[in-house]
Amino acid sequence: MADIQVFPSCVALLADMVASRDADRPTSHQATLTAIERVNAKVPQLDVLRVTVGDELQGVYATLGDAMAASFALRHELVGRVDLRFGLGGGEVRILDADRGIQDGSAWLLAREAIESVEQRAAEPGLGGLRTAIRDARDVATPAAEPLGQLVDAHLARLRPGPRATLTALLEGLDNQDAARRLGITPSANSQRVTNNDLRPLAAAIRALEALP
């Protein structure tokens, strides 16, 4: 029997589709597969992001920051087409069968607890924009990560497509002129999006989350 691969301190990412029964499943599935391929090429992982049972996605990351970066990248790729919620669990992952994607460990138990938590909380009045929950049992856990992530969730939920595109350009480090050129708008219009939607502090919060251990 092959040795079991163990990641003793990592972050498991579990995602599922919000309101999946209302979606055009073939179209949503194909869009998700394309997004996963792009995110796997962009964000380093210990075990690749993939579709598992039903509408769920899973991946394993060395840090919470990498897991958050994957979640933000997925949301960018799928904005306006597929809405995802995320449960992130910090702990141990054991890969029992790499070919079949069978894994267990404390990180997965915590990720499941987290995604169930955010689904329940998002049903409460005033919390409909929440998409992320974190349960982290590692020594390097950051207690402020979940409230900061949920504050980002609430801000993203209020952004229209135009400001979302400007935020993406800002996160990619484009200056105002280059961002405006890519988006097909004037530099003045792009600058107004940044100012009117408070995109600079939002981008700073996202970068801070993506840098977490």
C-alpha positions as CSV (number, residue, x, y, z in Angstrom):
1,M,0.0,0.0,0.0
2,A,1.4,3.4,-0.9
3,D,2.4,5.8,1.8
4,I,-0.2,8.3,2.9
5,Q,0.8,11.8,2.1
6,V,0.3,14.1,5.1
7,F,0.3,17.9,5.3
8,P,0.6,18.5,9.1
9,S,-0.1,22.3,8.9
10,C,-2.1,23.6,6.0
11,V,-5.4,25.1,5.0
12,A,-8.2,23.2,3.3
13,L,-10.5,25.1,1.0
14,L,-14.1,23.9,0.5
15,A,-16.5,25.8,-1.8
16,D,-20.0,25.3,-3.0
17,M,-22.4,27.1,-5.3
18,V,-25.0,29.5,-3.8
19,A,-28.5,28.8,-5.1
20,S,-27.2,26.0,-7.3
21,R,-30.7,24.6,-8.0
22,D,-31.6,27.9,-9.8
23,A,-28.5,27.8,-12.0
24,D,-28.0,26.6,-15.6
25,R,-26.0,23.6,-14.4
26,P,-24.1,22.8,-17.6
27,T,-23.1,26.4,-18.2
28,S,-22.2,27.0,-14.6
29,H,-20.1,23.8,-14.5
30,Q,-18.1,24.7,-17.6
31,A,-17.5,28.2,-16.3
32,T,-16.3,26.8,-13.0
33,L,-13.9,24.3,-14.7
34,T,-12.4,27.1,-16.7
35,A,-12.1,29.3,-13.6
36,I,-10.4,26.5,-11.7
37,E,-7.8,26.0,-14.4
38,R,-6.9,29.6,-14.3
39,V,-6.8,29.8,-10.5
40,N,-4.6,26.7,-10.3
41,A,-2.1,28.3,-12.7
42,K,-2.1,31.5,-10.7
43,V,-2.2,30.5,-7.0
44,P,0.3,27.9,-5.6
45,Q,-1.3,24.9,-3.9
46,L,-0.4,21.7,-2.1
47,D,-3.2,19.8,-3.8
48,V,-4.9,21.3,-6.8
49,L,-8.3,22.9,-6.7
50,R,-10.8,20.6,-8.3
51,V,-14.6,19.8,-8.5
52,T,-15.7,17.0,-6.2
53,V,-19.1,15.7,-5.4
54,G,-22.1,17.8,-6.7
55,D,-21.3,21.5,-6.8
56,E,-18.4,21.4,-4.3
57,L,-14.8,22.4,-5.0
58,Q,-11.8,21.6,-2.8
59,G,-8.1,22.4,-2.7
60,V,-5.3,22.4,-0.2
61,Y,-2.9,25.4,0.5
62,A,0.2,25.9,2.5
63,T,-1.1,29.1,4.0
64,L,-4.4,30.8,4.8
65,G,-3.2,33.7,2.5
66,D,-2.9,31.3,-0.5
67,A,-6.3,29.9,0.3
68,M,-7.8,33.4,0.5
69,A,-6.1,34.3,-2.8
70,A,-7.6,31.3,-4.5
71,S,-11.1,32.2,-3.2
72,F,-10.8,35.8,-4.4
73,A,-9.4,34.7,-7.8
74,L,-12.3,32.3,-8.2
75,R,-14.8,35.0,-7.4
76,H,-13.2,37.3,-9.9
77,E,-13.3,34.6,-12.6
78,L,-16.9,33.8,-12.0
79,V,-18.4,37.1,-11.1
80,G,-21.9,37.6,-12.6
81,R,-22.1,33.9,-13.5
82,V,-21.5,31.6,-10.5
83,D,-21.7,32.7,-6.8
84,L,-19.6,30.7,-4.4
85,R,-19.3,30.4,-0.6
86,F,-16.1,29.3,1.1
87,G,-15.2,27.3,4.2
88,L,-11.5,27.4,5.1
89,G,-10.1,25.0,7.7
90,G,-6.6,25.2,9.1
91,G,-5.1,21.9,10.4
92,E,-3.9,18.6,9.0
93,V,-4.7,17.0,5.7
94,R,-4.0,13.4,4.9
95,I,-4.3,12.3,1.2
96,L,-5.5,8.7,1.4
97,D,-6.0,8.1,-2.3
98,A,-4.6,10.7,-4.6
99,D,-6.0,9.1,-7.7
100,R,-9.6,9.2,-6.4
101,G,-9.2,12.5,-4.4
102,I,-9.9,10.8,-1.1
103,Q,-8.7,12.9,1.8
104,D,-9.3,13.4,5.5
105,G,-7.9,15.2,8.5
106,S,-8.8,18.0,10.9
107,A,-8.5,20.7,8.2
108,W,-11.4,19.2,6.3
109,L,-13.5,18.8,9.4
110,L,-13.0,22.5,10.1
111,A,-13.6,23.5,6.5
112,R,-16.9,21.7,6.6
113,E,-17.8,23.4,9.8
114,A,-16.9,26.7,8.4
115,I,-18.9,26.4,5.2
116,E,-22.0,25.3,7.1
117,S,-21.5,28.3,9.4
118,V,-21.3,30.9,6.6
119,E,-24.4,29.4,4.9
120,Q,-26.4,29.7,8.1
121,R,-25.2,33.2,8.9
122,A,-25.8,34.5,5.3
123,A,-29.5,33.7,5.8
124,E,-29.7,36.1,8.7
125,P,-31.0,39.7,8.2
126,G,-28.2,42.1,7.2
127,L,-25.7,39.3,6.5
128,G,-26.7,38.2,3.0
129,G,-23.4,39.2,1.5
130,L,-21.2,36.9,3.6
131,R,-19.4,34.2,1.6
132,T,-16.4,33.2,3.8
133,A,-15.9,31.5,7.1
134,I,-12.6,30.4,8.7
135,R,-11.9,27.8,11.3
136,D,-8.2,27.6,12.0
137,A,-6.6,25.3,14.6
138,R,-3.0,26.0,13.5
139,D,-0.5,27.6,15.8
140,V,-0.2,30.5,13.3
141,A,-3.9,31.2,13.2
142,T,-4.9,34.8,12.9
143,P,-8.2,35.5,14.9
144,A,-8.9,38.6,12.9
145,A,-8.9,36.8,9.6
146,E,-12.6,35.8,9.6
147,P,-14.1,39.2,10.5
148,L,-11.8,41.0,8.0
149,G,-12.7,38.4,5.3
150,Q,-16.4,39.0,6.0
151,L,-16.0,42.7,5.9
152,V,-14.4,42.2,2.4
153,D,-17.4,40.0,1.5
154,A,-19.9,42.7,2.5
155,H,-18.0,45.3,0.4
156,L,-17.7,43.1,-2.6
157,A,-21.4,42.3,-2.5
158,R,-22.2,46.0,-3.0
159,L,-19.9,46.5,-6.0
160,R,-21.4,46.8,-9.5
161,P,-19.6,45.1,-12.4
162,G,-17.7,48.2,-13.4
163,P,-16.1,48.9,-10.0
164,R,-15.4,45.2,-9.7
165,A,-13.4,45.3,-12.9
166,T,-11.6,48.4,-11.6
167,L,-10.8,46.7,-8.3
168,T,-9.3,43.8,-10.2
169,A,-7.0,46.1,-12.2
170,L,-6.0,47.8,-8.9
171,L,-5.1,44.5,-7.4
172,E,-3.1,43.6,-10.4
173,G,-1.0,46.8,-9.9
174,L,-2.1,48.6,-13.0
175,D,-1.9,52.4,-12.8
176,N,-4.9,54.5,-13.6
177,Q,-4.0,55.1,-17.2
178,D,-3.4,51.4,-18.0
179,A,-6.5,50.3,-16.1
180,A,-8.7,52.7,-17.9
181,R,-7.3,51.6,-21.3
182,R,-8.0,48.0,-20.5
183,L,-11.5,48.7,-19.3
184,G,-12.3,51.0,-22.2
185,I,-13.1,54.0,-20.1
186,T,-11.5,57.4,-19.4
187,P,-8.8,57.7,-16.7
188,S,-11.2,60.2,-15.0
189,A,-14.0,57.6,-14.9
190,N,-11.7,54.9,-13.6
191,S,-10.4,57.3,-10.9
192,Q,-14.0,58.1,-9.9
193,R,-14.8,54.4,-9.5
194,V,-11.8,54.0,-7.2
195,T,-12.8,57.0,-5.1
196,N,-16.6,56.6,-5.0
197,N,-16.4,52.9,-4.1
198,D,-13.5,53.1,-1.6
199,L,-11.5,50.6,-3.6
200,R,-8.1,51.4,-2.2
201,P,-8.8,50.3,1.4
202,L,-10.7,47.3,0.0
203,A,-7.7,46.3,-2.1
204,A,-5.4,46.8,1.0
205,A,-7.7,44.5,3.0
206,I,-7.6,41.8,0.3
207,R,-3.8,42.0,0.0
208,A,-3.5,41.7,3.8
209,L,-5.6,38.6,3.8
210,E,-3.6,37.1,0.9
211,A,-0.4,37.6,2.9
212,L,-1.6,35.7,6.0
213,P,0.5,32.7,7.2
